[in-house]
Amino acid sequence: MAGRIVRRGVALGLGALWWWAVLRLAAGEGSGVLEAAVAAGGWGVSLLPVHCVPKARATGAVPAGRWQAAWRAGDVTRASSHPRPGGVSGPS
């Protein structure tokens, strides 16, 4: 219970700090590098994938080896040995 309260307090404090920096930048009065760094850092943290699961448990995950098989099926060296339509030969 105490851990949840601490986490929410920290999140609220960091959110308030971020909004302070963004509003100071928007107002343009006396804002500087500190406010820009806080605003950019908060925006960058929002891009982190925080809802990740292991690939084996992910819904719709591509099974291991599928991309390698697809890459080999479209291999350029193998495809060039087959004649192209219209009698034009591929690169050697």
N, C-alpha and C positions, 0 to 999 in steps of 0.2 A: 504494500500500500504506500509506504513512504517513498519507494523507488519511483512509482508512477507519478507521485506529486512532484518529486524532484525533476523528473524528465519533462513534465508539462511546464514547470516553472522555467527550466532552461530553454525550452522551445519558445515559450512566450517572451522571455527576455531577449533571445536572439532575434525573434521576429520583430519585436519593438525596435531593436537596434537597427535592423535592416530598413524598416520603414522610416526611421529617423534619417538615415543616410540618403535614402531615395528622395524624401521630401526636401532635404537640404540641397541636394543636387538639382531638383526641379525648381526650387526657389532661386537658386543661383547666387544667393547672398552668403559669402563667407565659406562656401564649400570648397573642399580641396581634395588632395590625394587620399586622405583617410576615408572620406565619405565615398569616393569613387571605388576604392578597394573593397569596402564593406558591401556596397551595392553589387559590384561585379562578382564578388565571392559568394554572396547569397544567391545570386542568379545561377552561378555555376554549380553550386551544390544542388539546386533544384533539378539539374539535368542528370544527376546520378541515378542509376537504376536501383531503387531501394526495394523493389518488390520482385526480387529474383528467386528462382527455385532451381534446384539441380536439374540438369538437362534430362535425366532419366524420368523425372516426375513432371516435366513441363508438358502441357497439353499441346499437341501439334508439333512437337519437336522433331527435327529431322534426325533419323537414326544414324548412328556412326557408320561411316564408310559410304554413305549415299552420294556425297559430293565427289569423292574420289572416283566412284564408278561413273558418274555423269561426266567428269572431266576426261576420264579415259575413253569413254564412248565418243566424245567429240574431239579426240586427239588429232591435231593437224597433220602429223606425220603419217598416221594411218589413213586419214581421209585423202591425202594427196596422192596415194598410190592407186586410187580408183579413178577411172576416167570421168571427166565432167561431161554433162550433157552438151550436145552440139559439137563433140569431137575436140574440144579445147582441153589440152593437158594441163594439169596442176603444176605448181612449182616443185622443183626437184630438191 
